[in-house]
Amino acid sequence: MFSLSRRSALFATAGAAALLQGCAHTAAAGHAKPRHYVLVHGAWHGGWAWSKAAPLLRAAGHTVSVPTLSGLGERAHVAAGTSGLHVHVQDVTAHLMMEDLRDVVLVGHSYAGCVVSGVLGERTGRVAHAVYVDALVPMQGQALASFVPAPVKAEYEKLAAQNAVVPPRPPEAWGPMWGITDPAMVAWATPRILPQAARSFTETVQGDPMAENVRRSFLKCAQNPNPLFKSIGAGIRKDARYQYAEVDGHHDVMLLDAPRFVEALLKLG
């Protein structure tokens, strides 16, 4: 994916192998049987966000699927302006049903916390463990816009009324915001970071995400300085309904340090 010198590549491979060995041990200790992980990407991203983490989960003995939400990634041509949260929830619930997936670990990163809450609100009976990774954790009637300043919310609502998209910020802004600063990774990610329907940010969670009896965990990226996610993490940490853990990485840790992310994810059980 990214060019490395032969020596750097050898060190990286050795480090990943050592951490992967730890992941496999964690998986064996935590589960008597393999699990299926459904990994849901955050805003402006696509299924490609899991391109480093998914192979490590598979190597640890699990099965994985990485659905790309409508209007994003390789599905950017699918009704980009009207593919909001409600469509994204349908994307994932349909994926669970069509693939006949049961007892899954549903993982949502960042914005996808809204998608996870929406899927839980649908009460599919197919999710065993919901994991919010440095994510929003909305309740019924809440949207991403519920967590942002009033002027930003008003702009999202204006764009949503026009079936418009929210363009990503330029790389010099989203790079540091998500921890992506390596020039090679910035160059690789830039054409993949795409506009997203404003409806994604204004549509609310329809059902009660707490109605279904599932395990719930929150994995905080410790190096993310964003005060919003710090505040959400601090609140969840006090909520006995969630298992709280941290991973020593930035917001896009699944890309920046996939072995460490996978190790932390597997430790959640």
Secondary structure, DSSP 8 states (H G I E B T S, - for coil): -----HHHHHHHHHHHHHHHHHHHHHHHHH-SS--EEEEE--TT--GGGGTTHHHHHHHTT-EEE----TTSGGGTTS-TTT--HHHHHHHHHHHHHHTT--SEEEEEETTHHHHHHHHHHTT-S-EEEEEEES-----TT--GGGGS-HHHHHHHHHHHHTT-EE----HHHHHHHHT---HHHHHHHGGG---EETHHHH----S-TTSS--EEEEEEETT---HHHHHHHHHHHT-TTSEEEEESS-TTHHHH-HHHHHHHHHHT-
